[in-house]
């Protein structure tokens, strides 16, 4: 798979937001799930190279699904190294970043603080009001220096309700890379553009 200039620009932009002392909550959007998680880890790895003591946590709804996603990303982009099973019990490594993992459904307070906490996937909590309310409370009680929500499915506009939480929003524009997928989304939703454009 190709790493386009738009991907690199996204990584640079996200890196700048993470190091901005006035930004603590970042909403990441875009149409390709694998590209987004790779780009987020790429941005975090830029910080990690300078400060390998950074505490990074991947907060997810399914540790097994997140393991599969990281393995898919590794395969798609031919990334060297081994992706271990993502578990909360041991330190994991991806793109040179060592991180803890937690299931935000089962252990919402397991890692109440990290330098960087990455929430992914989040689509499941956007459909049912009671799930969204619990998740929003979890986000607001998070004491991490920087919290990053990586949206899963931006096709239906449900992630728009997370905009109130975020200090800033960063979009990985993949129209050029996946033009067919993008046009299919617009056609299926009967819209002219996605909500974040």
Secondary structure, 3 states (H helix, E strand, C coil): CCCCHHHHHHHHHHHHHHHCCCCCEEEEEECCHHHHHHHHHHHHHHHHHHCCCCCEEEEECCHHHHHHHHHHHHHHCCCCCCCCCCCCCCCEEECCEEEEEEECCCCCCCCCCCCEEEECCCHHHHCCHHHHHHHHHHHHHCCCCEEEEECCCCCCCHHHHHCCCCCEEEEECCCCCCHHHHHHHHHHHCCCCCCCC
